[in-house]
Every structure is written in C-alpha cells, then in structure tokens.
C-alpha cells in the first residue's frame, strides 16, 4: 500500500514535469525521477524508524 502510494506520487510528478515541458523528458526520466524515488524511500525509512521509536520510547 505504501509502496504503491510512493510510486503513484512519483508518477504524478514525473507526468506533470513531462507534460508541462519544463525540461526535456530525457532529463526528467534519467535524473529527476530516480532522485524522487530515492528521496521518497529515504523519507519512508526515516518515518518508519521514527514511528518505531515513538511506540517503544514510552
């Protein structure tokens, strides 16, 4: 579920950048999309670890 939401958000962002022609599609697909995925995964891991900490720190 969470992975699907992450992929959906990244897909919407990628489609928006390509459709508005802010930058060439090749750059979006080669540089921007992978960096959005890595950042999203990093935030997800940090969020999960913080949630685990909050539930056990009481």
Predicted model as a PDB file, atoms N, CA, C, CB and O in Angstrom, pLDDT in the B-factor column:
MODEL        1                                                                  
ATOM      1  N   UNK A   1       0.823  -1.193   0.000  1.00 87.00           N  
ATOM      2  CA  UNK A   1       0.000   0.000   0.000  1.00 87.00           C  
ATOM      3  C   UNK A   1       0.868   1.258   0.000  1.00 87.00           C  
ATOM      4  CB  UNK A   1      -0.937  -0.003   1.207  1.00 87.00           C  
ATOM      5  O   UNK A   1       0.670   2.157  -0.817  1.00 87.00           O  
ATOM      6  N   UNK A   2       1.821   1.313   0.913  1.00 88.00           N  
ATOM      7  CA  UNK A   2       2.686   2.485   0.998  1.00 88.00           C  
ATOM      8  C   UNK A   2       3.570   2.600  -0.235  1.00 88.00           C  
ATOM      9  CB  UNK A   2       3.547   2.424   2.258  1.00 88.00           C  
ATOM     10  O   UNK A   2       3.775   3.696  -0.757  1.00 88.00           O  
ATOM     11  N   UNK A   3       4.090   1.478  -0.697  1.00 89.00           N  
ATOM     12  CA  UNK A   3       4.916   1.488  -1.908  1.00 89.00           C  
ATOM     13  C   UNK A   3       4.140   1.961  -3.120  1.00 89.00           C  
ATOM     14  CB  UNK A   3       5.478   0.105  -2.173  1.00 89.00           C  
ATOM     15  O   UNK A   3       4.668   2.682  -3.967  1.00 89.00           O  
ATOM     16  N   UNK A   4       2.882   1.552  -3.197  1.00 93.00           N  
ATOM     17  CA  UNK A   4       2.034   1.988  -4.299  1.00 93.00           C  
ATOM     18  C   UNK A   4       1.770   3.486  -4.254  1.00 93.00           C  
ATOM     19  CB  UNK A   4       0.722   1.234  -4.276  1.00 93.00           C  
ATOM     20  O   UNK A   4       1.730   4.150  -5.289  1.00 93.00           O  
ATOM     21  N   UNK A   5       1.590   4.014  -3.043  1.00 95.00           N  
ATOM     22  CA  UNK A   5       1.383   5.457  -2.897  1.00 95.00           C  
ATOM     23  C   UNK A   5       2.632   6.219  -3.305  1.00 95.00           C  
ATOM     24  CB  UNK A   5       0.998   5.807  -1.451  1.00 95.00           C  
ATOM     25  O   UNK A   5       2.541   7.252  -3.967  1.00 95.00           O  
ATOM     26  N   UNK A   6       3.793   5.719  -2.916  1.00 95.00           N  
ATOM     27  CA  UNK A   6       5.054   6.370  -3.289  1.00 95.00           C  
ATOM     28  C   UNK A   6       5.231   6.369  -4.807  1.00 95.00           C  
ATOM     29  CB  UNK A   6       6.249   5.664  -2.613  1.00 95.00           C  
ATOM     30  O   UNK A   6       5.568   7.395  -5.397  1.00 95.00           O  
ATOM     31  N   UNK A   7       5.006   5.234  -5.425  1.00 95.00           N  
ATOM     32  CA  UNK A   7       5.131   5.144  -6.883  1.00 95.00           C  
ATOM     33  C   UNK A   7       4.110   6.044  -7.572  1.00 95.00           C  
ATOM     34  CB  UNK A   7       4.952   3.688  -7.351  1.00 95.00           C  
ATOM     35  O   UNK A   7       4.421   6.673  -8.583  1.00 95.00           O  
ATOM     36  N   UNK A   8       2.898   6.109  -7.032  1.00 96.00           N  
ATOM     37  CA  UNK A   8       1.872   6.969  -7.606  1.00 96.00           C  
ATOM     38  C   UNK A   8       2.240   8.444  -7.544  1.00 96.00           C  
ATOM     39  CB  UNK A   8       0.567   6.747  -6.898  1.00 96.00           C  
ATOM     40  O   UNK A   8       2.043   9.176  -8.514  1.00 96.00           O  
ATOM     41  N   UNK A   9       2.772   8.881  -6.412  1.00 96.00           N  
ATOM     42  CA  UNK A   9       3.181  10.282  -6.268  1.00 96.00           C  
ATOM     43  C   UNK A   9       4.322  10.604  -7.218  1.00 96.00           C  
ATOM     44  CB  UNK A   9       3.599  10.581  -4.819  1.00 96.00           C  
ATOM     45  O   UNK A   9       4.319  11.653  -7.862  1.00 96.00           O  
ATOM     46  N   UNK A  10       5.297   9.707  -7.309  1.00 97.00           N  
ATOM     47  CA  UNK A  10       6.422   9.931  -8.215  1.00 97.00           C  
ATOM     48  C   UNK A  10       5.940   9.934  -9.665  1.00 97.00           C  
ATOM     49  CB  UNK A  10       7.510   8.851  -8.011  1.00 97.00           C  
ATOM     50  O   UNK A  10       6.406  10.742 -10.469  1.00 97.00           O  
ATOM     51  N   UNK A  11       5.013   9.041 -10.006  1.00 97.00           N  
ATOM     52  CA  UNK A  11       4.473   9.004 -11.373  1.00 97.00           C  
ATOM     53  C   UNK A  11       3.731  10.292 -11.706  1.00 97.00           C  
ATOM     54  CB  UNK A  11       3.535   7.800 -11.548  1.00 97.00           C  
ATOM     55  O   UNK A  11       3.865  10.814 -12.812  1.00 97.00           O  
ATOM     56  N   UNK A  12       2.948  10.810 -10.762  1.00 97.00           N  
ATOM     57  CA  UNK A  12       2.251  12.079 -10.987  1.00 97.00           C  
ATOM     58  C   UNK A  12       3.241  13.227 -11.182  1.00 97.00           C  
ATOM     59  CB  UNK A  12       1.313  12.388  -9.812  1.00 97.00           C  
ATOM     60  O   UNK A  12       3.059  14.064 -12.067  1.00 97.00           O  
ATOM     61  N   UNK A  13       4.276  13.266 -10.363  1.00 96.00           N  
ATOM     62  CA  UNK A  13       5.286  14.309 -10.505  1.00 96.00           C  
ATOM     63  C   UNK A  13       6.020  14.223 -11.827  1.00 96.00           C  
ATOM     64  CB  UNK A  13       6.274  14.229  -9.375  1.00 96.00           C  
ATOM     65  O   UNK A  13       6.272  15.239 -12.476  1.00 96.00           O  
ATOM     66  N   UNK A  14       6.362  13.009 -12.222  1.00 97.00           N  
ATOM     67  CA  UNK A  14       7.056  12.805 -13.492  1.00 97.00           C  
ATOM     68  C   UNK A  14       6.162  13.206 -14.662  1.00 97.00           C  
ATOM     69  CB  UNK A  14       7.497  11.338 -13.637  1.00 97.00           C  
ATOM     70  O   UNK A  14       6.603  13.899 -15.579  1.00 97.00           O  
ATOM     71  N   UNK A  15       4.921  12.774 -14.627  1.00 96.00           N  
ATOM     72  CA  UNK A  15       3.985  13.131 -15.707  1.00 96.00           C  
ATOM     73  C   UNK A  15       3.781  14.636 -15.776  1.00 96.00           C  
ATOM     74  CB  UNK A  15       2.631  12.430 -15.504  1.00 96.00           C  
ATOM     75  O   UNK A  15       3.728  15.208 -16.865  1.00 96.00           O  
ATOM     76  N   UNK A  16       3.668  15.273 -14.629  1.00 96.00           N  
ATOM     77  CA  UNK A  16       3.500  16.721 -14.609  1.00 96.00           C  
ATOM     78  C   UNK A  16       4.677  17.452 -15.215  1.00 96.00           C  
ATOM     79  CB  UNK A  16       3.287  17.194 -13.206  1.00 96.00           C  
ATOM     80  O   UNK A  16       4.499  18.401 -15.979  1.00 96.00           O  
ATOM     81  N   UNK A  17       5.890  17.013 -14.877  1.00 95.00           N  
ATOM     82  CA  UNK A  17       7.081  17.654 -15.440  1.00 95.00           C  
ATOM     83  C   UNK A  17       7.187  17.435 -16.946  1.00 95.00           C  
ATOM     84  CB  UNK A  17       8.336  17.127 -14.753  1.00 95.00           C  
ATOM     85  O   UNK A  17       7.573  18.338 -17.688  1.00 95.00           O  
ATOM     86  N   UNK A  18       6.842  16.228 -17.390  1.00 96.00           N  
ATOM     87  CA  UNK A  18       6.939  15.938 -18.821  1.00 96.00           C  
ATOM     88  C   UNK A  18       5.859  16.692 -19.595  1.00 96.00           C  
ATOM     89  CB  UNK A  18       6.819  14.421 -19.075  1.00 96.00           C  
ATOM     90  O   UNK A  18       6.138  17.260 -20.651  1.00 96.00           O  
ATOM     91  N   UNK A  19       4.633  16.701 -19.080  1.00 96.00           N  
ATOM     92  CA  UNK A  19       3.526  17.334 -19.798  1.00 96.00           C  
ATOM     93  C   UNK A  19       3.632  18.860 -19.842  1.00 96.00           C  
ATOM     94  CB  UNK A  19       2.218  16.940 -19.160  1.00 96.00           C  
ATOM     95  O   UNK A  19       3.190  19.479 -20.809  1.00 96.00           O  
ATOM     96  N   UNK A  20       4.209  19.469 -18.809  1.00 96.00           N  
ATOM     97  CA  UNK A  20       4.344  20.928 -18.824  1.00 96.00           C  
ATOM     98  C   UNK A  20       5.580  21.385 -19.576  1.00 96.00           C  
ATOM     99  CB  UNK A  20       4.387  21.462 -17.410  1.00 96.00           C  
ATOM    100  O   UNK A  20       5.795  22.581 -19.774  1.00 96.00           O  
ATOM    101  N   UNK A  21       6.394  20.419 -19.994  1.00 91.00           N  
ATOM    102  CA  UNK A  21       7.611  20.693 -20.767  1.00 91.00           C  
ATOM    103  C   UNK A  21       8.538  21.686 -20.070  1.00 91.00           C  
ATOM    104  CB  UNK A  21       7.243  21.224 -22.138  1.00 91.00           C  
ATOM    105  O   UNK A  21       9.113  22.566 -20.711  1.00 91.00           O  
ATOM    106  N   UNK A  22       8.678  21.536 -18.757  1.00 89.00           N  
ATOM    107  CA  UNK A  22       9.601  22.387 -18.005  1.00 89.00           C  
ATOM    108  C   UNK A  22      11.050  22.070 -18.360  1.00 89.00           C  
ATOM    109  CB  UNK A  22       9.379  22.215 -16.497  1.00 89.00           C  
ATOM    110  O   UNK A  22      11.906  22.954 -18.377  1.00 89.00           O  
ATOM    111  N   UNK A  23      11.306  20.817 -18.637  1.00 92.00           N  
ATOM    112  CA  UNK A  23      12.635  20.371 -19.056  1.00 92.00           C  
ATOM    113  C   UNK A  23      12.445  19.179 -19.977  1.00 92.00           C  
ATOM    114  CB  UNK A  23      13.543  20.002 -17.823  1.00 92.00           C  
ATOM    115  O   UNK A  23      11.370  18.580 -20.004  1.00 92.00           O  
ATOM    116  N   UNK A  24      13.468  18.832 -20.723  1.00 95.00           N  
ATOM    117  CA  UNK A  24      13.324  17.694 -21.654  1.00 95.00           C  
ATOM    118  C   UNK A  24      12.957  16.399 -20.928  1.00 95.00           C  
ATOM    119  CB  UNK A  24      14.625  17.487 -22.441  1.00 95.00           C  
ATOM    120  O   UNK A  24      13.406  16.145 -19.811  1.00 95.00           O  
ATOM    121  N   UNK A  25      12.141  15.598 -21.581  1.00 94.00           N  
ATOM    122  CA  UNK A  25      11.670  14.348 -20.981  1.00 94.00           C  
ATOM    123  C   UNK A  25      12.822  13.414 -20.642  1.00 94.00           C  
ATOM    124  CB  UNK A  25      10.699  13.647 -21.920  1.00 94.00           C  
ATOM    125  O   UNK A  25      12.759  12.700 -19.641  1.00 94.00           O  
ATOM    126  N   UNK A  26      13.864  13.405 -21.450  1.00 96.00           N  
ATOM    127  CA  UNK A  26      15.003  12.525 -21.191  1.00 96.00           C  
ATOM    128  C   UNK A  26      15.666  12.874 -19.862  1.00 96.00           C  
ATOM    129  CB  UNK A  26      16.025  12.619 -22.333  1.00 96.00           C  
ATOM    130  O   UNK A  26      16.059  11.977 -19.116  1.00 96.00           O  
ATOM    131  N   UNK A  27      15.796  14.160 -19.558  1.00 95.00           N  
ATOM    132  CA  UNK A  27      16.403  14.579 -18.292  1.00 95.00           C  
ATOM    133  C   UNK A  27      15.497  14.206 -17.128  1.00 95.00           C  
ATOM    134  CB  UNK A  27      16.679  16.099 -18.293  1.00 95.00           C  
ATOM    135  O   UNK A  27      15.972  13.757 -16.085  1.00 95.00           O  
ATOM    136  N   UNK A  28      14.200  14.390 -17.304  1.00 95.00           N  
ATOM    137  CA  UNK A  28      13.255  14.034 -16.239  1.00 95.00           C  
ATOM    138  C   UNK A  28      13.351  12.550 -15.932  1.00 95.00           C  
ATOM    139  CB  UNK A  28      11.809  14.406 -16.638  1.00 95.00           C  
ATOM    140  O   UNK A  28      13.408  12.159 -14.766  1.00 95.00           O  
ATOM    141  N   UNK A  29      13.369  11.727 -16.962  1.00 96.00           N  
ATOM    142  CA  UNK A  29      13.379  10.285 -16.755  1.00 96.00           C  
ATOM    143  C   UNK A  29      14.725   9.757 -16.261  1.00 96.00           C  
ATOM    144  CB  UNK A  29      13.008   9.591 -18.032  1.00 96.00           C  
ATOM    145  O   UNK A  29      14.767   8.769 -15.528  1.00 96.00           O  
ATOM    146  N   UNK A  30      15.811  10.395 -16.648  1.00 97.00           N  
ATOM    147  CA  UNK A  30      17.136   9.890 -16.262  1.00 97.00           C  
ATOM    148  C   UNK A  30      17.629  10.461 -14.937  1.00 97.00           C  
ATOM    149  CB  UNK A  30      18.140  10.208 -17.346  1.00 97.00           C  
ATOM    150  O   UNK A  30      18.391   9.796 -14.234  1.00 97.00           O  
ATOM    151  N   UNK A  31      17.214  11.676 -14.578  1.00 97.00           N  
ATOM    152  CA  UNK A  31      17.770  12.314 -13.392  1.00 97.00           C  
ATOM    153  C   UNK A  31      16.736  12.621 -12.319  1.00 97.00           C  
ATOM    154  CB  UNK A  31      18.459  13.572 -13.782  1.00 97.00           C  
ATOM    155  O   UNK A  31      16.970  12.340 -11.143  1.00 97.00           O  
ATOM    156  N   UNK A  32      15.624  13.179 -12.692  1.00 96.00           N  
ATOM    157  CA  UNK A  32      14.659  13.655 -11.707  1.00 96.00           C  
ATOM    158  C   UNK A  32      13.869  12.508 -11.089  1.00 96.00           C  
ATOM    159  CB  UNK A  32      13.709  14.650 -12.346  1.00 96.00           C  
ATOM    160  O   UNK A  32      13.739  12.438  -9.867  1.00 96.00           O  
ATOM    161  N   UNK A  33      13.348  11.621 -11.905  1.00 97.00           N  
ATOM    162  CA  UNK A  33      12.537  10.520 -11.385  1.00 97.00           C  
ATOM    163  C   UNK A  33      13.320   9.602 -10.433  1.00 97.00           C  
ATOM    164  CB  UNK A  33      11.985   9.703 -12.541  1.00 97.00           C  
ATOM    165  O   UNK A  33      12.813   9.276  -9.360  1.00 97.00           O  
ATOM    166  N   UNK A  34      14.537   9.178 -10.792  1.00 97.00           N  
ATOM    167  CA  UNK A  34      15.282   8.356  -9.827  1.00 97.00           C  
ATOM    168  C   UNK A  34      15.574   9.085  -8.518  1.00 97.00           C  
ATOM    169  CB  UNK A  34      16.584   7.897 -10.442  1.00 97.00           C  
ATOM    170  O   UNK A  34      15.535   8.477  -7.449  1.00 97.00           O  
ATOM    171  N   UNK A  35      15.865  10.381  -8.597  1.00 97.00           N  
ATOM    172  CA  UNK A  35      16.141  11.110  -7.361  1.00 97.00           C  
ATOM    173  C   UNK A  35      14.875  11.265  -6.520  1.00 97.00           C  
ATOM    174  CB  UNK A  35      16.736  12.488  -7.677  1.00 97.00           C  
ATOM    175  O   UNK A  35      14.953  11.252  -5.292  1.00 97.00           O  
ATOM    176  N   UNK A  36      13.713  11.409  -7.156  1.00 97.00           N  
ATOM    177  CA  UNK A  36      12.453  11.453  -6.392  1.00 97.00           C  
ATOM    178  C   UNK A  36      12.211  10.121  -5.692  1.00 97.00           C  
ATOM    179  CB  UNK A  36      11.257  11.791  -7.321  1.00 97.00           C  
ATOM    180  O   UNK A  36      11.776  10.096  -4.541  1.00 97.00           O  
ATOM    181  N   UNK A  37      12.488   9.017  -6.375  1.00 97.00           N  
ATOM    182  CA  UNK A  37      12.302   7.700  -5.754  1.00 97.00           C  
ATOM    183  C   UNK A  37      13.249   7.488  -4.574  1.00 97.00           C  
ATOM    184  CB  UNK A  37      12.513   6.597  -6.789  1.00 97.00           C  
ATOM    185  O   UNK A  37      12.832   6.999  -3.524  1.00 97.00           O  
ATOM    186  N   UNK A  38      14.511   7.849  -4.740  1.00 97.00           N  
ATOM    187  CA  UNK A  38      15.483   7.677  -3.656  1.00 97.00           C  
ATOM    188  C   UNK A  38      15.106   8.543  -2.460  1.00 97.00           C  
ATOM    189  CB  UNK A  38      16.906   8.026  -4.140  1.00 97.00           C  
ATOM    190  O   UNK A  38      15.150   8.079  -1.321  1.00 97.00           O  
ATOM    191  N   UNK A  39      14.735   9.804  -2.712  1.00 97.00           N  
ATOM    192  CA  UNK A  39      14.334  10.689  -1.616  1.00 97.00           C  
ATOM    193  C   UNK A  39      13.080  10.169  -0.925  1.00 97.00           C  
ATOM    194  CB  UNK A  39      14.096  12.112  -2.135  1.00 97.00           C  
ATOM    195  O   UNK A  39      12.987  10.209   0.302  1.00 97.00           O  
ATOM    196  N   UNK A  40      12.126   9.686  -1.694  1.00 96.00           N  
ATOM    197  CA  UNK A  40      10.909   9.140  -1.110  1.00 96.00           C  
ATOM    198  C   UNK A  40      11.179   7.917  -0.247  1.00 96.00           C  
ATOM    199  CB  UNK A  40       9.930   8.786  -2.198  1.00 96.00           C  
ATOM    200  O   UNK A  40      10.616   7.779   0.840  1.00 96.00           O  
ATOM    201  N   UNK A  41      12.039   7.031  -0.731  1.00 96.00           N  
ATOM    202  CA  UNK A  41      12.394   5.847   0.048  1.00 96.00           C  
ATOM    203  C   UNK A  41      13.142   6.216   1.325  1.00 96.00           C  
ATOM    204  CB  UNK A  41      13.241   4.900  -0.792  1.00 96.00           C  
ATOM    205  O   UNK A  41      12.911   5.620   2.377  1.00 96.00           O  
ATOM    206  N   UNK A  42      14.034   7.197   1.234  1.00 97.00           N  
ATOM    207  CA  UNK A  42      14.765   7.660   2.409  1.00 97.00           C  
ATOM    208  C   UNK A  42      13.805   8.230   3.452  1.00 97.00           C  
ATOM    209  CB  UNK A  42      15.808   8.717   2.011  1.00 97.00           C  
ATOM    210  O   UNK A  42      13.916   7.920   4.638  1.00 97.00           O  
ATOM    211  N   UNK A  43      12.870   9.057   3.011  1.00 96.00           N  
ATOM    212  CA  UNK A  43      11.875   9.617   3.930  1.00 96.00           C  
ATOM    213  C   UNK A  43      11.002   8.524   4.529  1.00 96.00           C  
ATOM    214  CB  UNK A  43      11.002  10.646   3.211  1.00 96.00           C  
ATOM    215  O   UNK A  43      10.650   8.594   5.706  1.00 96.00           O  
ATOM    216  N   UNK A  44      10.653   7.528   3.746  1.00 95.00           N  
ATOM    217  CA  UNK A  44       9.848   6.415   4.233  1.00 95.00           C  
ATOM    218  C   UNK A  44      10.586   5.652   5.330  1.00 95.00           C  
ATOM    219  CB  UNK A  44       9.488   5.472   3.081  1.00 95.00           C  
ATOM    220  O   UNK A  44      10.004   5.341   6.370  1.00 95.00           O  
ATOM    221  N   UNK A  45      11.851   5.353   5.106  1.00 95.00           N  
ATOM    222  CA  UNK A  45      12.640   4.622   6.105  1.00 95.00           C  
ATOM    223  C   UNK A  45      12.777   5.438   7.382  1.00 95.00           C  
ATOM    224  CB  UNK A  45      14.033   4.273   5.549  1.00 95.00           C  
ATOM    225  O   UNK A  45      12.620   4.902   8.479  1.00 95.00           O  
ATOM    226  N   UNK A  46      13.070   6.731   7.250  1.00 97.00           N  
ATOM    227  CA  UNK A  46      13.192   7.584   8.431  1.00 97.00           C  
ATOM    228  C   UNK A  46      11.855   7.642   9.176  1.00 97.00           C  
ATOM    229  CB  UNK A  46      13.653   9.012   8.030  1.00 97.00           C  
ATOM    230  O   UNK A  46      11.831   7.580  10.406  1.00 97.00           O  
ATOM    231  N   UNK A  47      10.760   7.758   8.452  1.00 94.00           N  
ATOM    232  CA  UNK A  47       9.444   7.806   9.085  1.00 94.00           C  
ATOM    233  C   UNK A  47       9.095   6.523   9.813  1.00 94.00           C  
ATOM    234  CB  UNK A  47       8.392   8.096   8.056  1.00 94.00           C  
ATOM    235  O   UNK A  47       8.539   6.564  10.911  1.00 94.00           O  
ATOM    236  N   UNK A  48       9.412   5.393   9.222  1.00 94.00           N  
ATOM    237  CA  UNK A  48       9.137   4.104   9.871  1.00 94.00           C  
ATOM    238  C   UNK A  48       9.979   3.964  11.133  1.00 94.00           C  
ATOM    239  CB  UNK A  48       9.420   2.927   8.902  1.00 94.00           C  
ATOM    240  O   UNK A  48       9.475   3.542  12.174  1.00 94.00           O  
ATOM    241  N   UNK A  49      11.253   4.314  11.045  1.00 95.00           N  
ATOM    242  CA  UNK A  49      12.125   4.212  12.217  1.00 95.00           C  
ATOM    243  C   UNK A  49      11.667   5.159  13.327  1.00 95.00           C  
ATOM    244  CB  UNK A  49      13.581   4.518  11.829  1.00 95.00           C  
ATOM    245  O   UNK A  49      11.715   4.804  14.505  1.00 95.00           O  
ATOM    246  N   UNK A  50      11.225   6.355  12.958  1.00 95.00           N  
ATOM    247  CA  UNK A  50      10.735   7.292  13.961  1.00 95.00           C  
ATOM    248  C   UNK A  50       9.456   6.758  14.610  1.00 95.00           C  
ATOM    249  CB  UNK A  50      10.481   8.676  13.329  1.00 95.00           C  
ATOM    250  O   UNK A  50       9.270   6.889  15.820  1.00 95.00           O  
ATOM    251  N   UNK A  51       8.587   6.162  13.813  1.00 94.00           N  
ATOM    252  CA  UNK A  51       7.376   5.566  14.359  1.00 94.00           C  
ATOM    253  C   UNK A  51       7.691   4.427  15.318  1.00 94.00           C  
ATOM    254  CB  UNK A  51       6.489   5.065  13.236  1.00 94.00           C  
ATOM    255  O   UNK A  51       7.045   4.291  16.357  1.00 94.00           O  
ATOM    256  N   UNK A  52       8.683   3.606  14.976  1.00 94.00           N  
ATOM    257  CA  UNK A  52       9.092   2.528  15.868  1.00 94.00           C  
ATOM    258  C   UNK A  52       9.650   3.085  17.176  1.00 94.00           C  
ATOM    259  CB  UNK A  52      10.134   1.635  15.184  1.00 94.00           C  
ATOM    260  O   UNK A  52       9.381   2.555  18.254  1.00 94.00           O  
ATOM    261  N   UNK A  53      10.425   4.154  17.068  1.00 94.00           N  
ATOM    262  CA  UNK A  53      10.988   4.785  18.250  1.00 94.00           C  
ATOM    263  C   UNK A  53       9.886   5.345  19.151  1.00 94.00           C  
ATOM    264  CB  UNK A  53      11.957   5.895  17.845  1.00 94.00           C  
ATOM    265  O   UNK A  53       9.928   5.194  20.372  1.00 94.00           O  
ATOM    266  N   UNK A  54       8.897   5.997  18.524  1.00 93.00           N  
ATOM    267  CA  UNK A  54       7.811   6.606  19.306  1.00 93.00           C  
ATOM    268  C   UNK A  54       6.980   5.560  20.032  1.00 93.00           C  
ATOM    269  CB  UNK A  54       6.909   7.437  18.402  1.00 93.00           C  
ATOM    270  O   UNK A  54       6.495   5.811  21.135  1.00 93.00           O  
ATOM    271  N   UNK A  55       6.811   4.399  19.429  1.00 94.00           N  
ATOM    272  CA  UNK A  55       5.986   3.382  20.092  1.00 94.00           C  
ATOM    273  C   UNK A  55       6.726   2.665  21.215  1.00 94.00           C  
ATOM    274  CB  UNK A  55       5.506   2.367  19.079  1.00 94.00           C  
ATOM    275  O   UNK A  55       6.091   2.145  22.132  1.00 94.00           O  
ATOM    276  N   UNK A  56       8.055   2.628  21.162  1.00 92.00           N  
ATOM    277  CA  UNK A  56       8.816   1.903  22.192  1.00 92.00           C  
ATOM    278  C   UNK A  56       9.432   2.832  23.236  1.00 92.00           C  
ATOM    279  CB  UNK A  56       9.912   1.082  21.540  1.00 92.00           C  
ATOM    280  O   UNK A  56       9.951   2.338  24.237  1.00 92.00           O  
ATOM    281  N   UNK A  57       9.403   4.132  23.055  1.00 75.00           N  
ATOM    282  CA  UNK A  57      10.094   5.052  23.958  1.00 75.00           C  
ATOM    283  C   UNK A  57       9.261   5.429  25.167  1.00 75.00           C  
ATOM    284  CB  UNK A  57      10.487   6.296  23.218  1.00 75.00           C  
ATOM    285  O   UNK A  57       9.713   6.238  25.976  1.00 75.00           O  
ATOM    286  N   UNK A  58       8.109   4.901  25.323  1.00 67.00           N  
ATOM    287  CA  UNK A  58       7.247   5.313  26.461  1.00 67.00           C  
ATOM    288  C   UNK A  58       7.485   4.469  27.653  1.00 67.00           C  
ATOM    289  CB  UNK A  58       5.782   5.248  26.097  1.00 67.00           C  
ATOM    290  O   UNK A  58       6.854   4.673  28.690  1.00 67.00           O  
TER     291      UNK A  58                                                      
ENDMDL                                                                          
END                                                                             
